[in-house]
Amino acid sequence: MARTIHAIFIDPPIAVARLGGSTAPQDAYRWVESVNPRSDGNTVIDPWWTLDVLGDGSVEPRLPTSVRLRDGGLIRPVAPFFEVWALVGSPQSPASRWTEVPLTPDLLREAGVDESAITIEVDAKNRKAARRMVNPDLVFGTYPAVSVRGDDHGVHALAGGSPPDAITPMIPRGRQIPLGSFQIMRSRKQPTGGKAPWEDVVNVETIRFRFTPARGRFYGPPEAARQTAEHEAAVAPGDAFLDPEAGWLGGVTRPTLQPADTYDLLRPPPPNTEGASLGVVDDTCEARATVRLTLPGRKTRVLEANASIFAGPPDFAPDRRPFLSLADELNDRGGDGARRNAALGKAEQELWVGDLFERIFETVSLFNLDHFQRDLSILLRGDRLRRQPIAGDQVEIPRNHAMTRMDRLRNPDLQVEGRSQGVPLPLHEHARTRHRLLQDVEGLREFISEHPGRLEELIRQPFEVQEREDAGPTTTMRMPPFMRQSNAFPLTLSVWQYELLMSWVRSVESAKALKPAKAPRLSPEAAERRRAVLARLDAQENPNS
């Protein structure tokens, strides 16, 4: 019986593209565990199968021998591929019996159509200025969205313009800000029988498309290209064509708008404001990709699938994994997190905890804690202050602030040395040393056993904002410190992460309370050294034995 296409979907449904000035897209890589014991992180990047786009729009898999992130001074852009998949089954079968398969020309022919039955539409917009000024006329992007038929394998530009009905267009008519491009790949026959080393990894028959982001340029009004007493030249002369009367130049955003420090300002800023805008925009964007498949029959069916694309700046630490990722946030909102956590066995839970603290260490290794503590730590009062400073500790500036020797949350047994030529960032070095120990599960177990309740005291609960704690980036040393959510409140673990971690911590504390204390087991090396020392002492005391 012929298969029926019941639905389609895009894999991945969400992707992050990265701007870059090079014309060569970034080769693919994957995260693998580092074998270097001196590494500042547990992760390194390893080259992986990359798809080279050929002149006819088809792809050729290639396995690079190294990871190259730049071409001279130009960063390679990250240009993600998206595959179109289908859910197939017999005509009247329930959804529970549908099977996921790649959408290919052969599958389309089974359904009585070809690639021309597919359309892929990309709608890209930049809303930064519009959001800050609460003015929809300042949105710019594709008007209308760019729609391409499935048998068109050319490169299609995504040109950013102002809304057609804007009273004063920020981008003058006839001018554009490039927001990238996209291309539908040409399918080709999949090799079989070991003819290609990649045939079990990549399916070149799958219908896919690629989004390539812009180059990372800035645009502004003519004033932004001139150096004045108030500001330096912010854009190149050729990119200074925005209309200064559109409402972005000189605009003052609300002080409560977050994040507040991501656009160029006129200096000095007006009193009691976040500063007046210099009228500059960039070529980042958010894009919505929509795939539609029209199928014939008694009643024409149009199947639709969507994917979201976020084009942002380059990642300057690609071999470091964040402890709170987009996937973690989505898992917090999708499905029953408590049920997922409960389904994990003890061994799986412990592996997850170890991985979480490895990711935390990788974040700490990049973090200039000394800078943020000095500039963004909160002034402590009342029961947040110690009665006596930590003896020998040299973190005292700013006085009575978070992480100084007066902070009640500090461990008094761990002193931090002062800044020196050899250790210019002592807080950073201290935090890295501590987290290097805690990323090992056995070290973490030992910490919990010696300090019951300590992790619960230190780690901020999800979305927790204490009454006496500033809602901005200025925070206490509760973990993670000096980092913020997109709503400007202090950053926290997601709900499911926090609950899973605390569940594991409670199990460790309970096991410690129930088990009688016993001597630690010696390693074979230590046991052999102990035997040798005892034998030598015995020989000294009994020379004639």
C-alpha positions as CSV (number, residue, x, y, z in Angstrom):
1,M,0.0,0.0,0.0
2,A,1.4,3.4,-0.9
3,R,2.3,5.6,2.0
4,T,0.3,8.8,2.7
5,I,2.0,11.9,3.8
6,H,0.0,13.1,6.8
7,A,2.2,15.9,8.0
8,I,5.6,17.6,7.6
9,F,8.1,19.2,10.0
10,I,11.4,21.0,9.8
11,D,14.5,19.7,11.5
12,P,15.8,21.6,13.4
13,P,12.8,23.7,14.4
14,I,15.0,26.4,15.9
15,A,18.5,27.4,14.9
16,V,21.0,30.1,15.6
17,A,22.9,31.6,12.7
18,R,26.1,33.7,13.4
19,L,27.1,36.8,11.5
20,G,30.5,36.8,9.8
21,G,32.4,38.9,7.2
22,S,34.0,35.9,5.4
23,T,32.3,34.6,2.3
24,A,33.1,31.0,3.4
25,P,30.6,29.5,5.8
26,Q,31.8,27.9,9.0
27,D,32.5,24.2,8.7
28,A,30.5,21.9,10.9
29,Y,32.0,20.7,14.2
30,R,30.8,18.9,17.3
31,W,31.6,19.0,21.0
32,V,33.9,16.2,22.3
33,E,35.5,15.6,25.7
34,S,39.0,17.1,26.1
35,V,41.9,14.7,26.7
36,N,44.1,17.5,28.0
37,P,44.2,17.5,31.8
38,R,45.4,21.1,31.9
39,S,42.5,22.3,29.8
40,D,40.4,25.2,31.2
41,G,37.3,23.3,30.0
42,N,36.1,19.8,29.5
43,T,35.0,20.4,26.0
44,V,36.9,20.9,22.7
45,I,35.5,21.2,19.2
46,D,36.1,18.5,16.7
47,P,35.5,18.8,12.9
48,W,32.5,16.9,11.6
49,W,30.8,16.2,8.3
50,T,30.3,19.4,6.5
51,L,28.0,20.1,3.5
52,D,29.7,22.0,0.6
53,V,27.1,23.6,-1.7
54,L,28.0,22.9,-5.4
55,G,27.3,25.1,-8.3
56,D,24.1,23.3,-9.2
57,G,22.7,23.7,-5.7
58,S,23.4,20.1,-4.6
59,V,25.5,19.3,-1.6
60,E,28.7,17.3,-1.2
61,P,29.6,16.0,2.3
62,R,33.2,16.6,3.4
63,L,35.0,15.8,6.7
64,P,37.5,18.6,7.5
65,T,40.8,17.8,9.1
66,S,40.7,20.9,11.4
67,V,38.3,23.6,12.5
68,R,38.9,27.0,11.0
69,L,36.9,29.9,12.5
70,R,38.4,32.8,10.5
71,D,39.7,33.7,7.1
72,G,42.4,36.3,8.0
73,G,40.6,38.9,10.0
74,L,37.1,37.9,8.8
75,I,35.0,35.6,10.9
76,R,33.3,32.7,9.1
77,P,29.5,32.9,9.4
78,V,27.4,30.1,10.8
79,A,24.9,29.2,8.1
80,P,22.6,26.4,9.3
81,F,20.9,23.8,7.1
82,F,17.3,22.8,7.6
83,E,15.8,19.4,6.6
84,V,12.2,18.8,5.6
85,W,10.7,15.6,7.1
86,A,7.4,13.8,6.7
87,L,5.1,11.8,8.9
88,V,3.8,8.9,6.8
89,G,1.4,6.0,7.3
90,S,-1.6,4.3,5.7
91,P,-4.4,6.6,4.7
92,Q,-6.6,6.1,7.8
93,S,-4.0,5.3,10.3
94,P,-3.9,7.1,13.6
95,A,-1.1,9.6,14.4
96,S,0.4,7.1,16.9
97,R,1.3,4.8,14.0
98,W,2.8,7.4,11.7
99,T,6.6,7.1,10.9
100,E,9.1,9.9,10.6
101,V,11.0,9.8,7.2
102,P,13.0,12.4,5.2
103,L,11.0,14.2,2.6
104,T,12.6,13.2,-0.7
105,P,11.7,13.5,-4.5
106,D,10.9,9.7,-4.4
107,L,8.4,10.2,-1.6
108,L,6.9,13.2,-3.4
109,R,6.4,11.1,-6.5
110,E,4.6,8.5,-4.4
111,A,2.2,11.2,-3.4
112,G,1.7,12.2,-7.1
113,V,3.7,15.5,-7.0
114,D,7.2,16.7,-7.5
115,E,9.4,19.4,-5.9
116,S,7.4,22.2,-7.6
117,A,4.6,21.3,-5.1
118,I,6.7,22.7,-2.3
119,T,7.2,26.4,-1.5
120,I,9.6,27.8,1.2
121,E,9.0,31.2,2.5
122,V,11.4,33.2,4.7
123,D,10.3,36.3,6.6
124,A,13.2,38.2,8.2
125,K,12.8,41.2,10.5
126,N,14.9,43.4,12.8
127,R,12.7,44.9,15.6
128,K,15.4,46.3,17.9
129,A,14.8,50.1,17.3
130,A,11.0,49.5,17.1
131,R,10.9,47.8,20.4
132,R,13.0,50.5,22.1
133,M,10.9,53.3,20.8
134,V,7.6,51.4,20.8
135,N,7.3,52.5,17.1
136,P,6.3,49.8,14.5
137,D,7.6,52.2,11.7
138,L,11.1,51.4,12.9
139,V,10.8,47.7,12.1
140,F,12.8,46.7,9.0
141,G,13.0,43.5,7.0
142,T,11.5,41.6,4.1
143,Y,8.3,43.3,2.8
144,P,6.9,41.0,1.6
145,A,8.4,37.7,2.8
146,V,10.5,35.9,0.1
147,S,8.8,32.8,-1.3
148,V,10.6,30.3,-3.5
149,R,9.3,27.1,-5.2
150,G,11.0,23.8,-4.3
151,D,12.5,23.3,-7.8
152,D,14.3,26.7,-7.6
153,H,17.8,26.1,-6.4
154,G,19.2,29.6,-6.7
155,V,20.4,31.9,-3.9
156,H,17.7,34.4,-2.8
157,A,18.7,37.6,-1.0
158,L,16.7,38.8,2.1
159,A,16.7,42.6,1.6
160,G,15.6,44.7,4.6
161,G,13.4,47.7,4.0
162,S,11.0,49.8,6.1
163,P,7.3,49.0,6.2
164,P,5.5,50.2,3.1
165,D,3.1,52.2,5.2
166,A,5.7,53.9,7.4
167,I,5.1,57.6,7.5
168,T,8.8,58.4,7.5
169,P,10.7,55.3,6.5
170,M,13.9,54.8,8.4
171,I,15.4,53.1,5.3
172,P,14.7,55.4,2.4
173,R,12.8,53.9,-0.6
174,G,15.2,52.3,-3.0
175,R,17.8,51.5,-0.3
176,Q,18.2,48.2,1.6
177,I,20.0,46.6,4.5
178,P,21.0,43.0,3.6
179,L,19.8,40.5,6.1
180,G,21.3,37.4,4.5
181,S,20.0,34.9,2.0
182,F,18.6,31.4,1.7
183,Q,18.8,28.6,-0.8
184,I,16.9,25.4,-1.4
185,M,19.3,22.5,-2.0
186,R,19.0,20.2,-5.1
187,S,18.4,16.6,-4.0
188,R,20.7,13.9,-5.5
189,K,20.7,10.1,-5.4
190,Q,22.0,8.6,-2.1
191,P,24.9,6.3,-2.6
192,T,24.7,2.8,-1.1
193,G,26.9,-0.2,-0.6
194,G,29.8,1.6,0.9
195,K,30.4,3.8,-2.1
196,A,30.8,6.9,0.1
197,P,32.2,7.1,3.6
198,W,29.4,9.5,4.7
199,E,26.4,7.5,3.4
200,D,25.3,6.4,6.9
201,V,25.7,9.9,8.3
202,V,24.3,12.3,5.7
203,N,21.3,11.7,3.4
204,V,21.8,13.9,0.3
205,E,18.3,13.0,-1.1
206,T,16.6,14.8,1.7
207,I,15.0,18.1,0.7
208,R,16.8,20.8,2.7
209,F,17.4,24.6,2.6
210,R,20.1,26.8,4.0
211,F,20.0,30.2,5.7
212,T,23.1,32.4,5.4
213,P,23.2,35.4,7.7
214,A,24.4,38.9,6.9
215,R,28.0,40.0,7.4
216,G,27.8,42.0,10.6
217,R,27.6,45.6,9.5
218,F,26.1,48.7,11.1
219,Y,24.0,51.4,9.5
220,G,22.9,54.8,10.6
221,P,22.0,58.4,9.5
222,P,24.7,60.7,8.1
223,E,25.4,62.0,11.5
224,A,26.6,58.6,12.7
225,A,29.4,58.6,10.1
226,R,30.9,61.9,11.4
227,Q,33.2,62.3,14.4
228,T,32.0,65.1,16.7
229,A,32.5,66.2,20.3
230,E,29.6,64.0,21.3
231,H,30.6,60.8,19.5
232,E,33.0,59.0,17.3
233,A,32.2,57.8,13.8
234,A,30.0,54.7,14.3
235,V,29.4,53.6,10.7
236,A,31.2,53.7,7.4
237,P,30.2,56.6,5.1
238,G,28.6,54.2,2.6
239,D,26.3,52.8,5.3
240,A,25.1,56.2,6.6
241,F,21.9,56.5,4.6
242,L,19.2,56.1,7.3
243,D,16.6,58.9,7.6
244,P,17.4,61.0,10.7
245,E,13.8,62.1,10.9
246,A,12.4,58.5,11.2
247,G,12.4,58.7,15.0
248,W,15.4,56.6,16.0
249,L,18.1,59.3,16.0
250,G,18.0,61.1,19.3
251,G,15.3,58.8,20.6
252,V,15.4,58.2,24.4
253,T,14.3,54.8,25.5
254,R,12.7,54.0,28.8
255,P,15.1,53.5,31.7
256,T,13.3,50.2,32.5
257,L,13.9,48.7,29.1
258,Q,16.3,45.8,29.2
259,P,19.0,45.2,28.2
260,A,19.8,48.9,28.3
261,D,23.4,48.9,27.0
262,T,23.1,47.4,23.5
263,Y,23.0,50.5,21.3
264,D,25.2,53.5,20.5
265,L,24.4,56.6,22.4
266,L,24.9,60.3,21.9
267,R,27.3,61.6,24.6
268,P,26.9,63.0,27.2
269,P,23.4,61.4,27.8
270,P,20.6,63.7,29.0
271,P,20.2,63.7,32.8
272,N,18.2,60.8,34.3
273,T,17.9,58.8,31.1
274,E,19.7,55.8,29.5
275,G,21.0,58.2,26.8
276,A,19.8,59.4,23.4
277,S,20.2,57.0,20.4
278,L,22.8,57.7,17.8
279,G,20.4,56.2,15.3
280,V,22.5,53.1,14.5
281,V,21.0,49.7,13.6
282,D,22.7,46.3,12.8
283,D,22.0,43.5,10.3
284,T,21.0,40.9,12.9
285,C,17.4,39.5,12.5
286,E,14.9,37.0,13.5
287,A,13.5,34.9,10.6
288,R,10.5,32.6,10.2
289,A,10.8,29.9,7.6
290,T,7.6,28.3,6.4
291,V,7.4,25.1,4.2
292,R,4.2,24.4,2.4
293,L,3.5,21.1,0.5
294,T,0.4,21.0,-1.7
295,L,-1.0,17.5,-2.2
296,P,-3.7,16.5,-4.7
297,G,-6.8,14.4,-4.1
298,R,-10.5,14.7,-3.8
299,K,-9.7,17.7,-1.6
300,T,-6.5,19.5,-2.1
301,R,-4.4,19.4,1.1
302,V,-1.8,22.0,2.1
303,L,0.6,20.8,4.8
304,E,2.7,23.4,6.6
305,A,5.7,23.4,8.8
306,N,7.7,26.2,10.5
307,A,11.1,26.9,11.8
308,S,12.6,29.9,13.7
309,I,16.0,31.3,12.9
310,F,17.9,33.8,15.1
311,A,20.8,35.6,13.4
312,G,23.2,37.0,16.1
313,P,26.8,37.9,16.6
314,P,29.7,35.4,16.5
315,D,30.3,33.1,19.4
316,F,33.8,33.8,20.6
317,A,34.0,30.7,22.9
318,P,32.6,27.9,20.7
319,D,34.4,25.2,22.8
320,R,32.6,26.3,26.0
321,R,29.1,25.0,26.8
322,P,26.7,27.2,28.8
323,F,25.1,25.8,32.0
324,L,21.8,27.3,30.9
325,S,21.0,26.7,27.2
326,L,18.2,27.4,24.9
327,A,17.4,23.6,25.1
328,D,17.3,23.8,28.9
329,E,14.8,26.7,28.7
330,L,12.6,24.9,26.2
331,N,12.7,21.7,28.3
332,D,11.5,23.9,31.2
333,R,8.4,24.9,29.2
334,G,7.7,21.8,27.3
335,G,6.0,18.8,28.9
336,D,6.1,17.7,32.6
337,G,9.6,18.5,33.9
338,A,8.8,16.8,37.3
339,R,7.8,13.6,35.5
340,R,10.9,13.6,33.3
341,N,13.1,14.1,36.4
342,A,11.4,11.3,38.3
343,A,12.0,8.9,35.4
344,L,15.8,9.3,35.7
345,G,17.6,6.6,37.5
346,K,20.2,7.3,40.1
347,A,23.1,6.7,37.7
348,E,21.5,9.0,35.0
349,Q,20.8,11.7,37.6
350,E,24.4,11.6,38.7
351,L,25.8,11.8,35.2
352,W,23.5,14.8,34.6
353,V,24.7,16.6,37.8
354,G,28.3,16.0,36.7
355,D,27.7,17.4,33.3
356,L,25.9,20.4,34.8
357,F,28.9,21.3,37.0
358,E,31.3,20.7,34.1
359,R,29.3,23.3,32.1
360,I,29.3,25.7,35.1
361,F,33.1,25.4,35.3
362,E,33.4,26.1,31.6
363,T,31.3,29.3,32.1
364,V,33.4,30.3,35.1
365,S,36.6,29.9,33.1
366,L,35.4,32.7,30.8
367,F,34.1,35.0,33.5
368,N,36.1,38.1,34.7
369,L,34.7,37.8,38.3
370,D,36.9,40.5,39.6
371,H,35.5,43.1,37.2
372,F,31.9,42.2,37.9
373,Q,32.4,42.0,41.7
374,R,34.0,45.4,41.7
375,D,31.4,47.1,39.5
376,L,28.2,45.2,40.0
377,S,28.2,43.7,43.5
378,I,25.4,44.8,45.8
379,L,26.0,46.7,49.1
380,L,25.3,44.3,52.0
381,R,23.4,45.3,55.1
382,G,22.0,43.7,58.2
383,D,22.2,39.9,58.5
384,R,24.0,39.7,55.1
385,L,27.1,41.1,56.8
386,R,29.5,39.1,58.9
387,R,30.2,40.1,62.5
388,Q,33.9,39.9,61.9
389,P,35.8,40.0,58.6
390,I,37.3,36.8,57.3
391,A,40.8,36.7,58.7
392,G,43.5,36.9,56.1
393,D,41.1,37.5,53.2
394,Q,42.0,40.4,50.9
395,V,38.8,41.0,49.1
396,E,37.7,44.3,50.7
397,I,36.8,46.6,47.8
398,P,34.1,47.8,47.4
399,R,33.7,47.8,51.2
400,N,30.9,45.7,52.6
401,H,29.8,44.5,49.2
402,A,29.1,41.0,47.9
403,M,32.1,38.6,47.9
404,T,34.2,40.9,50.1
405,R,35.6,39.5,53.4
406,M,32.4,40.9,55.1
407,D,30.0,38.7,53.1
408,R,28.1,36.3,55.3
409,L,27.8,33.8,52.4
410,R,31.6,33.5,52.1
411,N,33.2,30.4,53.5
412,P,35.5,31.7,56.2
413,D,38.0,28.9,55.7
414,L,38.8,29.9,52.2
415,Q,40.8,33.1,51.9
416,V,41.4,35.0,48.6
417,E,44.8,36.5,48.1
418,G,45.3,40.1,46.9
419,R,45.9,41.2,43.4
420,S,49.5,40.9,42.2
421,Q,51.5,40.8,39.0
422,G,51.4,37.1,39.0
423,V,47.7,36.9,39.9
424,P,45.9,39.9,38.3
425,L,42.4,38.4,38.8
426,P,42.5,36.6,42.2
427,L,38.7,36.2,42.5
428,H,38.6,34.6,39.0
429,E,41.4,32.3,39.9
430,H,39.7,31.4,43.2
431,A,36.4,30.6,41.6
432,R,38.0,28.6,38.8
433,T,40.0,26.5,41.4
434,R,36.9,25.8,43.4
435,H,34.7,24.9,40.4
436,R,37.4,22.7,39.0
437,L,37.1,20.6,42.1
438,L,33.3,20.6,42.1
439,Q,33.0,19.5,38.5
440,D,34.2,16.1,39.7
441,V,31.2,14.2,41.2
442,E,33.3,12.7,44.0
443,G,34.6,16.2,44.9
444,L,31.0,17.5,44.8
445,R,29.9,14.6,47.1
446,E,32.7,15.4,49.5
447,F,31.7,19.1,49.5
448,I,28.0,18.3,50.2
449,S,29.0,15.9,53.0
450,E,31.3,18.4,54.7
451,H,28.8,21.3,54.2
452,P,25.2,20.0,54.4
453,G,22.7,22.6,53.2
454,R,25.5,24.8,51.7
455,L,24.5,24.3,48.0
456,E,20.8,25.1,48.8
457,E,22.0,28.3,50.6
458,L,24.3,29.3,47.7
459,I,22.2,28.5,44.6
460,R,19.5,31.0,43.7
461,Q,16.1,29.4,43.3
462,P,14.5,29.7,39.8
463,F,13.4,33.3,39.1
464,E,14.1,34.3,42.7
465,V,14.4,38.0,43.4
466,Q,14.9,38.8,47.0
467,E,13.2,41.9,48.3
468,R,16.4,43.6,49.2
469,E,18.2,42.6,46.1
470,D,18.4,45.0,43.1
471,A,16.3,43.8,40.2
472,G,19.1,44.9,37.8
473,P,22.5,43.3,37.1
474,T,23.7,44.4,40.6
475,T,23.4,41.2,42.7
476,T,24.7,39.3,45.7
477,M,27.1,36.3,45.4
478,R,24.3,33.8,45.2
479,M,24.9,31.5,42.3
480,P,25.1,32.3,39.5
481,P,26.2,35.8,40.4
482,F,26.4,38.9,38.2
483,M,24.5,37.4,35.4
484,R,20.9,38.2,34.4
485,Q,17.9,36.9,32.6
486,S,16.5,38.6,29.5
487,N,14.0,40.4,31.9
488,A,17.1,41.8,33.7
489,F,16.4,39.9,36.9
490,P,19.3,37.8,38.3
491,L,20.0,34.7,36.3
492,T,18.9,31.3,37.7
493,L,18.8,27.7,36.7
494,S,15.6,26.7,35.1
495,V,13.0,25.1,37.3
496,W,13.6,21.5,36.2
497,Q,17.4,21.9,36.5
498,Y,17.1,23.3,40.1
499,E,14.7,20.6,41.2
500,L,16.8,17.8,39.7
501,L,20.0,19.1,41.3
502,M,18.4,19.5,44.7
503,S,16.9,16.1,44.5
504,W,20.4,14.7,43.9
505,V,21.8,16.8,46.7
506,R,19.2,15.6,49.2
507,S,19.9,12.0,48.2
508,V,23.6,12.5,48.9
509,E,22.9,14.1,52.3
510,S,20.5,11.3,53.2
511,A,23.0,8.6,52.3
512,K,25.7,10.3,54.3
513,A,23.5,10.5,57.4
514,L,22.5,6.8,57.2
515,K,26.0,5.3,56.5
516,P,28.5,4.8,59.3
517,A,31.8,6.6,58.9
518,K,34.5,4.4,57.4
519,A,38.1,4.9,56.5
520,P,38.7,6.0,52.9
521,R,40.0,3.2,50.7
522,L,43.6,3.6,49.5
523,S,44.4,3.5,45.9
524,P,46.8,0.7,44.7
525,E,49.6,3.3,44.4
526,A,49.0,4.6,47.9
527,A,48.8,1.1,49.4
528,E,52.1,0.1,47.8
529,R,53.8,3.3,49.1
530,R,52.4,2.6,52.6
531,R,53.7,-1.0,52.4
532,A,57.2,0.2,51.3
533,V,57.4,2.8,54.1
534,L,56.3,0.3,56.8
535,A,58.9,-2.2,55.5
536,R,61.7,0.4,55.6
537,L,60.7,1.4,59.2
538,D,60.6,-2.3,60.2
539,A,64.1,-2.8,58.7
540,Q,65.5,0.1,60.7
541,E,64.1,-1.1,64.0
542,N,65.0,-4.7,63.4
543,P,68.2,-4.7,61.4
544,N,69.0,-8.4,62.1
545,S,65.5,-9.7,61.2
